[in-house]
Amino acid sequence: MSSNILLLDIPNFEPKYKSDTLYGYTGKGGENLKKLLTETSKGYCMYCYSRILVDRKNFGSLEHSIEKINCNKLVNCSVNISIACSKCNLSFKKQGEKHRKLSEEEIKEFERLAECSADCINKCSKYDDLRKSYAKKLGGEIILQPFGAKGKDGKKDLSIQYDVLNQKFIPSTTYQYDKEERQFIERHINRFNLNDSKYRTKEFVVFIEDVIEYKFIPKKNRYCNLVVELFIEKLEKMPFEKALKLCEIVYGQLVINGKI
């Protein structure tokens, strides 16, 4: 976790499945899974971090991490399902889907060895192996949610941070990534247009302006992007006067940097 208050750690989402609850893609299992994933993501898309829970309505969609066209066993595999906004689910993530399709040999090997059942809630080693194969495909540079992706050593997370002063998403500075790992993260960022001028979030600027104008820290659920909530969590740990001063300094820097 970064000690730099101006670098926000974007989490990998890790649902806590309950052994006595049915999960799946459709029906009651789908309802239960959607509820759990929404709670896990705090009501945000797991890929672009935009709010999907609005005015008591859930605009998120269940999205297969490894696309369900690859293998029937993946359709109702709970750990292979995330929650995403419609743009990420139906557009951004779908790009290049055919090019990263698993081979028949990889699918047969998974189906032969994976002991899947309707009540399975464990991310098994065979599924992990399948994710690794998927990540090596052309266009497979996606930090799949839930659970995220690992670097070459299989230990460090491939993570993203939000750079407050530059208003952009970057590969995390917490870890020492090599060129290939950084490229993987950057391609994920580009796939979901996180820094694109047309799609990138403007909610942080709205938040900063509200703090300065009204002289208080608004509630976390008033904004439409996770980065604001992450920043509020940091501000809540300091005296209000210091938090207000920080917001004023940040606003001034954003003006100087041409971000406003």
MARDRENTOR-43717 format. One record per residue (C-alpha): residue in one letter; x, y, z; residue number from 1. Coordinates in steps of 0.5 Angstrom, whole numbers, plus 500, padded with zeros to 3 digits. Each point is the difference from the previous one (the first is absolute). Example, Ala and Ser with C-alpha at 12.3 -4.5 7.8 and 13.67 -1.06 7.14 Angstrom:
REM residues 2
<node "A"; <525; 491; 516>; 1>
<node "S"; <502; 507; 498>; 2>
//
This chain:
REM residues 260
<node "M"; <500; 500; 500>; 1>
<node "S"; <503; 507; 498>; 2>
<node "S"; <501; 505; 506>; 3>
<node "N"; <500; 505; 495>; 4>
<node "I"; <493; 504; 501>; 5>
<node "L"; <500; 502; 493>; 6>
<node "L"; <500; 493; 497>; 7>
<node "L"; <494; 496; 501>; 8>
<node "D"; <501; 492; 500>; 9>
<node "I"; <494; 497; 495>; 10>
<node "P"; <498; 494; 504>; 11>
<node "N"; <500; 493; 497>; 12>
<node "F"; <493; 497; 502>; 13>
<node "E"; <499; 494; 504>; 14>
<node "P"; <493; 498; 501>; 15>
<node "K"; <499; 496; 507>; 16>
<node "Y"; <495; 494; 497>; 17>
<node "K"; <496; 497; 506>; 18>
<node "S"; <500; 492; 500>; 19>
<node "D"; <492; 500; 501>; 20>
<node "T"; <498; 505; 494>; 21>
<node "L"; <499; 498; 493>; 22>
<node "Y"; <504; 503; 495>; 23>
<node "G"; <500; 500; 492>; 24>
<node "Y"; <499; 504; 494>; 25>
<node "T"; <492; 500; 499>; 26>
<node "G"; <494; 499; 505>; 27>
<node "K"; <500; 500; 507>; 28>
<node "G"; <508; 499; 500>; 29>
<node "G"; <501; 506; 496>; 30>
<node "E"; <496; 504; 504>; 31>
<node "N"; <504; 498; 506>; 32>
<node "L"; <507; 501; 496>; 33>
<node "K"; <498; 507; 498>; 34>
<node "K"; <498; 502; 507>; 35>
<node "L"; <507; 497; 502>; 36>
<node "L"; <504; 503; 495>; 37>
<node "T"; <497; 507; 500>; 38>
<node "E"; <501; 500; 508>; 39>
<node "T"; <507; 498; 498>; 40>
<node "S"; <501; 506; 495>; 41>
<node "K"; <497; 505; 505>; 42>
<node "G"; <495; 501; 494>; 43>
<node "Y"; <505; 501; 495>; 44>
<node "C"; <502; 497; 493>; 45>
<node "M"; <506; 496; 501>; 46>
<node "Y"; <503; 502; 494>; 47>
<node "C"; <499; 508; 499>; 48>
<node "Y"; <498; 501; 507>; 49>
<node "S"; <494; 504; 498>; 50>
<node "R"; <494; 499; 505>; 51>
<node "I"; <495; 495; 498>; 52>
<node "L"; <495; 501; 506>; 53>
<node "V"; <496; 506; 499>; 54>
<node "D"; <494; 502; 504>; 55>
<node "R"; <498; 493; 502>; 56>
<node "K"; <501; 497; 493>; 57>
<node "N"; <506; 495; 498>; 58>
<node "F"; <502; 502; 493>; 59>
<node "G"; <506; 495; 501>; 60>
<node "S"; <500; 493; 495>; 61>
<node "L"; <503; 494; 502>; 62>
<node "E"; <506; 499; 496>; 63>
<node "H"; <505; 494; 499>; 64>
<node "S"; <507; 501; 501>; 65>
<node "I"; <502; 494; 495>; 66>
<node "E"; <494; 501; 495>; 67>
<node "K"; <495; 494; 500>; 68>
<node "I"; <501; 499; 493>; 69>
<node "N"; <506; 496; 502>; 70>
<node "C"; <497; 495; 504>; 71>
<node "N"; <494; 498; 503>; 72>
<node "K"; <503; 498; 507>; 73>
<node "L"; <501; 508; 500>; 74>
<node "V"; <493; 502; 499>; 75>
<node "N"; <498; 499; 507>; 76>
<node "C"; <507; 500; 504>; 77>
<node "S"; <499; 506; 505>; 78>
<node "V"; <507; 501; 501>; 79>
<node "N"; <500; 502; 492>; 80>
<node "I"; <495; 505; 500>; 81>
<node "S"; <501; 507; 502>; 82>
<node "I"; <495; 506; 500>; 83>
<node "A"; <501; 506; 495>; 84>
<node "C"; <496; 506; 497>; 85>
<node "S"; <497; 498; 493>; 86>
<node "K"; <506; 504; 496>; 87>
<node "C"; <505; 496; 503>; 88>
<node "N"; <496; 494; 499>; 89>
<node "L"; <498; 500; 493>; 90>
<node "S"; <505; 505; 497>; 91>
<node "F"; <507; 501; 503>; 92>
<node "K"; <501; 493; 503>; 93>
<node "K"; <497; 496; 494>; 94>
<node "Q"; <505; 503; 495>; 95>
<node "G"; <505; 495; 497>; 96>
<node "E"; <496; 495; 504>; 97>
<node "K"; <501; 495; 494>; 98>
<node "H"; <507; 501; 500>; 99>
<node "R"; <501; 498; 507>; 100>
<node "K"; <496; 494; 500>; 101>
<node "L"; <502; 494; 503>; 102>
<node "S"; <503; 494; 496>; 103>
<node "E"; <496; 493; 500>; 104>
<node "E"; <506; 497; 503>; 105>
<node "E"; <500; 505; 506>; 106>
<node "I"; <492; 499; 501>; 107>
<node "K"; <500; 493; 499>; 108>
<node "E"; <506; 499; 506>; 109>
<node "F"; <496; 505; 504>; 110>
<node "E"; <493; 496; 499>; 111>
<node "R"; <504; 494; 502>; 112>
<node "L"; <503; 502; 506>; 113>
<node "A"; <496; 505; 503>; 114>
<node "E"; <495; 497; 505>; 115>
<node "C"; <494; 505; 499>; 116>
<node "S"; <494; 500; 504>; 117>
<node "A"; <494; 504; 501>; 118>
<node "D"; <502; 502; 507>; 119>
<node "C"; <507; 502; 498>; 120>
<node "I"; <503; 506; 503>; 121>
<node "N"; <507; 499; 500>; 122>
<node "K"; <505; 503; 495>; 123>
<node "C"; <503; 493; 498>; 124>
<node "S"; <507; 499; 498>; 125>
<node "K"; <498; 498; 493>; 126>
<node "Y"; <496; 506; 499>; 127>
<node "D"; <506; 504; 502>; 128>
<node "D"; <504; 496; 495>; 129>
<node "L"; <495; 502; 495>; 130>
<node "R"; <500; 508; 502>; 131>
<node "K"; <508; 499; 498>; 132>
<node "S"; <499; 497; 494>; 133>
<node "Y"; <494; 506; 498>; 134>
<node "A"; <505; 505; 502>; 135>
<node "K"; <505; 498; 495>; 136>
<node "K"; <495; 500; 494>; 137>
<node "L"; <500; 506; 495>; 138>
<node "G"; <496; 505; 504>; 139>
<node "G"; <500; 497; 506>; 140>
<node "E"; <503; 505; 504>; 141>
<node "I"; <494; 501; 505>; 142>
<node "I"; <501; 501; 507>; 143>
<node "L"; <494; 495; 501>; 144>
<node "Q"; <495; 501; 506>; 145>
<node "P"; <498; 497; 505>; 146>
<node "F"; <507; 499; 503>; 147>
<node "G"; <505; 504; 495>; 148>
<node "A"; <506; 497; 496>; 149>
<node "K"; <507; 498; 503>; 150>
<node "G"; <507; 502; 497>; 151>
<node "K"; <505; 495; 497>; 152>
<node "D"; <502; 498; 507>; 153>
<node "G"; <493; 498; 502>; 154>
<node "K"; <500; 504; 506>; 155>
<node "K"; <500; 508; 499>; 156>
<node "D"; <493; 502; 498>; 157>
<node "L"; <500; 504; 493>; 158>
<node "S"; <496; 506; 503>; 159>
<node "I"; <498; 507; 498>; 160>
<node "Q"; <500; 507; 503>; 161>
<node "Y"; <497; 506; 499>; 162>
<node "D"; <505; 506; 500>; 163>
<node "V"; <496; 506; 503>; 164>
<node "L"; <504; 506; 497>; 165>
<node "N"; <501; 497; 493>; 166>
<node "Q"; <492; 497; 500>; 167>
<node "K"; <502; 494; 497>; 168>
<node "F"; <501; 492; 501>; 169>
<node "I"; <507; 498; 501>; 170>
<node "P"; <503; 493; 501>; 171>
<node "S"; <501; 500; 508>; 172>
<node "T"; <506; 502; 503>; 173>
<node "T"; <500; 496; 505>; 174>
<node "Y"; <503; 494; 497>; 175>
<node "Q"; <506; 500; 495>; 176>
<node "Y"; <498; 497; 494>; 177>
<node "D"; <504; 498; 494>; 178>
<node "K"; <498; 503; 493>; 179>
<node "E"; <496; 495; 498>; 180>
<node "E"; <496; 500; 506>; 181>
<node "R"; <499; 508; 499>; 182>
<node "Q"; <498; 499; 493>; 183>
<node "F"; <494; 495; 503>; 184>
<node "I"; <497; 505; 504>; 185>
<node "E"; <501; 505; 495>; 186>
<node "R"; <496; 496; 495>; 187>
<node "H"; <495; 499; 505>; 188>
<node "I"; <499; 507; 502>; 189>
<node "N"; <500; 502; 492>; 190>
<node "R"; <495; 494; 499>; 191>
<node "F"; <495; 503; 505>; 192>
<node "N"; <501; 508; 498>; 193>
<node "L"; <502; 502; 507>; 194>
<node "N"; <504; 505; 498>; 195>
<node "D"; <496; 502; 493>; 196>
<node "S"; <498; 507; 500>; 197>
<node "K"; <493; 498; 498>; 198>
<node "Y"; <499; 495; 505>; 199>
<node "R"; <505; 502; 506>; 200>
<node "T"; <496; 502; 506>; 201>
<node "K"; <499; 507; 502>; 202>
<node "E"; <497; 498; 507>; 203>
<node "F"; <506; 502; 504>; 204>
<node "V"; <500; 507; 497>; 205>
<node "V"; <493; 501; 502>; 206>
<node "F"; <502; 497; 507>; 207>
<node "I"; <506; 505; 501>; 208>
<node "E"; <495; 506; 498>; 209>
<node "D"; <495; 498; 505>; 210>
<node "V"; <505; 499; 506>; 211>
<node "I"; <503; 507; 498>; 212>
<node "E"; <493; 503; 499>; 213>
<node "Y"; <496; 497; 506>; 214>
<node "K"; <506; 499; 505>; 215>
<node "F"; <498; 493; 502>; 216>
<node "I"; <502; 493; 498>; 217>
<node "P"; <494; 497; 496>; 218>
<node "K"; <497; 493; 501>; 219>
<node "K"; <504; 495; 496>; 220>
<node "N"; <493; 497; 497>; 221>
<node "R"; <499; 507; 496>; 222>
<node "Y"; <505; 499; 495>; 223>
<node "C"; <500; 496; 493>; 224>
<node "N"; <507; 497; 501>; 225>
<node "L"; <504; 496; 504>; 226>
<node "V"; <506; 504; 500>; 227>
<node "V"; <496; 505; 504>; 228>
<node "E"; <498; 496; 506>; 229>
<node "L"; <507; 497; 500>; 230>
<node "F"; <503; 507; 501>; 231>
<node "I"; <494; 502; 505>; 232>
<node "E"; <502; 494; 504>; 233>
<node "K"; <507; 503; 501>; 234>
<node "L"; <498; 507; 501>; 235>
<node "E"; <495; 497; 506>; 236>
<node "K"; <507; 498; 504>; 237>
<node "M"; <502; 507; 500>; 238>
<node "P"; <498; 507; 504>; 239>
<node "F"; <495; 503; 496>; 240>
<node "E"; <504; 507; 499>; 241>
<node "K"; <506; 496; 497>; 242>
<node "A"; <495; 496; 495>; 243>
<node "L"; <497; 506; 498>; 244>
<node "K"; <507; 503; 499>; 245>
<node "L"; <502; 494; 496>; 246>
<node "C"; <494; 501; 495>; 247>
<node "E"; <502; 507; 499>; 248>
<node "I"; <507; 498; 498>; 249>
<node "V"; <498; 495; 496>; 250>
<node "Y"; <495; 504; 496>; 251>
<node "G"; <505; 505; 499>; 252>
<node "Q"; <505; 495; 497>; 253>
<node "L"; <494; 498; 496>; 254>
<node "V"; <499; 507; 497>; 255>
<node "I"; <507; 500; 499>; 256>
<node "N"; <501; 494; 496>; 257>
<node "G"; <494; 501; 496>; 258>
<node "K"; <496; 495; 503>; 259>
<node "I"; <494; 505; 501>; 260>
//
